[in-house]
Amino acid sequence: MKTLIIGGPTAVGKSEIACEVAKRIGGEIISADSMAVYKFMDIGTAKPLECMGEVPHHLIDVVEPGGYFDAKIFEEEARRLIEEIKEKGKVPMVVGGTYLYIQALIYGIDDTPKPDWNLRKKLYRIAEERGKEFLYEKLKVVDRVYAEKIHPNDLRRTVRALEVFINSGRPFSSFHSWDKPKIDFVGTYLKRDIKNLYRRIEDRVRDMVKRGLLDEVKRLLDMGYEKFLTSGQAIDYKEFVPCAKGKKHIEECIREAVRNTKEQAKRQIRWFRKQNWHEIDLDSLGKEGAVKRILEIYNKQKYEDTLGALEKGLR
């Protein structure tokens, strides 16, 4: 049984489509969202709370904000879950837009040096003294391949990549191999017209604010997670910290969140377009049409696999 991957940029509508597909094929969803793994962060990560009550979800709410979780951990946990789901006779579905996680799952990551917390503290201290940009420029010198995959403000990933390079003498990207897939999967990519996607991003950010995103940010600040929230990774959170502290007007924070989310979506789109997966155009197909198309693709692949196995057994 192949794993079904449903990917796409933020706000394209992955969760809604995946939930309906899962209900029809007996699927269990493994979240490939680098922020959904964190507890207490529901609104800003757009966790599919309603669907979670109908379809089993995995790798959501598994670590405290600021806790350690990376692509290698995701790879190991997702592979374990895929096997467990198959053993139950269910369809494993990987759903999300964090392409670094999806890439790690498909192709694997060599074992990297264990976290060096002392070195990491030094690197964070350098970032505080000289700025995130200083460390990112250093990363571009030693590992341009990986630097181009992450946002310049993503301090957590920048620090990890530099830490690995310093301790191993190898660029972080050299631990990643992108040639032969290590899992059997069917890849689907949800897309929309870019103008429509941008409108959805703007609407989603404003809807998050209406549903209490500022209160969620304030609670996280009260819990002591400010450094995590202001990291480059925490889009739709870091932009609202100044508002939660009364230092910026809400409209300014919304504009910044929308801008950063659009930039994130551009990077996601570039990656998914390169994968040669089945493209599902939500603008032309609509929700029901997209669900039917994904089911057709998956069932066709399942039929071809069964036929191939039968032919092999008759030889």
N, C-alpha and C positions, 0 to 999 in steps of 0.2 A: 504494500500500500504506500503510495507516494504521499509526501507532505505537500499540502496546498499552501502556497504563499500568496497573500494579498497585500501588496505594497502600494505606495503612492505618497504624494506630498501631504503635509499637514492641511487639515480642513477640507480635503477632497471628498470625504464621506466613507472612509474605510470601515469604521466601526459598525455603522448601520448596515452596510452591505454584507460584511463578514458575519454579523449576527444572524442575518436571514439565511445565508448560505449554510452556516453551521447547523441551524435548526433543521434544514432540509436533508443534510447528508450525515447527520450524527457526528458533527465535528466538535472538537475541543480547541479553544483558542489559546495560543501562546503569544503573549504580547511582546512585540519587538519595538517597544517605546522606552527610550533610555530614561525618561522622567516618570513614567507610570510605575516603575519599580519602587518608588519612594512613597512611604506612608504619609498621611495627613495632607497630601497634595492632590486633591480631587478635581477642583474646578479648573485650575490652570493647566492641568494635564488632560482635561476632557476625558476622564475615565468613563468607560461605557457602563455606568452603574446599573442602569435598567437591564441591559443585556446580561450583565454578570449574574443576575438573578435567574436567567433562563438558560444560559449556556456556560459550562465550566470554563473559567479563565485561569491562566497561569502567568507567573512572573509579574503580578501586579501587587503592590503593597508588601514587598518582601524585605525592604531595608529601610532604616531610619534615614531621614534627610541628612546628607553629609556622610552617610555610611559608604563603604567601598563597594562598588559594583562596576564592572567593566565588560568589554566585548568578550574577553576570554571566559569570564564567569558565565555570561549569557550563552556562549557557545556550548559550554559543558552542561549547563542546566537545561537548555533547550533540547539538546540531543537526548539527555536522559528522559525528559518529558515526552519527546516524540516516541521513544520506545515504549514507555508506560501507556501512552494513549493507544498505540497500535495493539498492545497486548489486551486491551479492553475491547478491541474490535471497533474502536472509534477512529475518526479521521483527524490526524494532527493538522492544525491550521496555524501558520505563523502570520500574524497581522501587525503591521506597523510601518512607520516611516524612517526609523533609525537604521539607515542603510549600513552603517558600520557594524551593527549587530547582525543584520541579515547576511552581510558579506562574510562575517566571522563564522556564522553557522554553516553556510554553504561550503566555504573553502577551508575553514579551519585556521587557527592561529597557533604557531609554535609556542611552546612554553616560554613565557617571558620571565625576567627576574622578578622575584617577589617584591612587594612594596617596601621601599626603603623610607621609613617615616622620617628619619633624621634629615636625609637629603631632601625629602619633599618639603619639610618645614623651611629649609634654607631657600629652596626655590620660591616658595610662597612669600618668604620675607623679601627676596629680591624683587618679586612682582609688586609688593607693597611700596618698596623704596623707589623702584625705577619704572614701574608700570607693566601692565600685561604685554604691551606692544614690544617691550624690550626682550622678553622671553620668547615671544612668538617669532621675532626676527632671528633669534639664536636658533630656534627650531628650523626655520627655513634654510639656514646654512647647513645644518647637519642632517636634515631629513625633509627635503622639499616635497617629496611625494606625500608624506603624511600631513604636512602642514597645509597642503592644498585641499585636503579632505575635511578639515575642521575650520570652524569660524575663528578668526583672529582673537576674538574675545573669550574663546573657550579655554579658560585658564586651567581647568582640571585636566583636560586632555593634553594641553601643551606641557604641563608639568609632568604628567605621566610619561609622555614621549621622551622628554629630556632626561628624566630619571632613568629610563630604560637605556638610553644611549650612553649616559655617563657610566652606568654600572656594567654594561655589556660590551660597549664599543661598537655596537651595531645599531643602525637606524631602526626605529620602532617599526617602520613599514616593512623591513626585511623579515620580520617575524610572520608576515602575512603572505600567503601564496594564493594567487588568483587564477590558477590554471585548471585543475580538475576538481569538479564538485565532489564533496564527500558525503552528500545525502542525495537521495532520490526525491525530486520535487517537481511540482508544476508551478511555474511562476506567472502571476498575473499582476498587472500594473494598472491602477485606476488613474484616470486623467480627466481634466476638464480644460476648457479654454482658459488661458491665463487671466484674462480680465474677469471672468466669472469666478475663478479661484480666488483672485485678490478680493473680490467683493465678499466672498464667503469668509475669508480671513478677517476682514474688517468687521463683518457682522458677528463672527464668533468671539472676537476680543471684546466687543461691546456687550455681548450676551453674558460673557464670563463676569464682567463687572457688575451687570444687573443681578446676577445670581450670587454675588457675594465674594468675588475674588479678593477685594481689598481686605475684607474681614479674615479671609484665609491667610493672606500674607501677614496680617497683624498677629494672628495666632502663632504662625511659624517664627516670627521675630521674637515673640514673647517666650517661645520655647528655646531660643538661643541659636537659631539657624541662619543668622544674617549672612555669614560668610558664604554659606552654600547658596542662598538665594541670589546673592550678587555675583555668583560665578557666571561666566559666559554661557554655560550649559543651560541655565535655568531660564529659558525664554518664557515670557508671559508671567514671570515672577520678579525677576531682577528689575524690570522696568517700573514695577509698582511699589518697590520699597520706598523711594522718595515720597510717593503719594501717601503711603501708610504712615510715614513720619511727618506728614504735613509740610514737606519741603517743595512739592511741585503740585501744579493743578492737575486734576484727573485727566483732562483732555490731552495734556502734554504727554502724560504717561501712556495713554491709549495710542497716540501717534507713534511713539517709540516702539511699543509692543507690536503694532501692526507692521511697522517698517522692518523690524528684526524678524518677525515671523515670515514676511514675504521673502526676505533674503534666505532664510532657512528653506523655504519651499523651493526656491530656485536651485539650491544645491541638491535637494532631494530629486527634483525633476531631472537634473542632469545625470544623476547616477542611474535612476530607473530607466531612462531612455537608452542607456548603453547596454542594458541587460538582455535585449532580444527576447523579452517575455511577451506573453499575450496582453495586448493593450485593450483596456476596457474604457470606452469613452462614455462617461456618465452623462454628459450633456445631450448626446444623441440617443443613448439607450434608456436613460432614466433608471430608477432604482430597480424595478421589476425586470426590465430588460437586461440590466447588468448582472443581476443574480442568475437569471436563466443562462446568460452567456458563460458565466464562470462555471455553472453546473455542467453545461455542454462540454466545455473544455476539459474539466476534470473527469467526467464520465467517459469521454472519448479516450483519454489517456489511460484510464483504468481498463477499458475494453481492450486497447491495443496491448497493454502489459499482459493481460490474461491470455490473449491470443498468442502473443510471443512466447509465453511460458508453455502453452499447450504445444505449439509447434516444436519448441526445443525438446519437450518430453517425448515427442513422437519420432525424433531423429534417431 
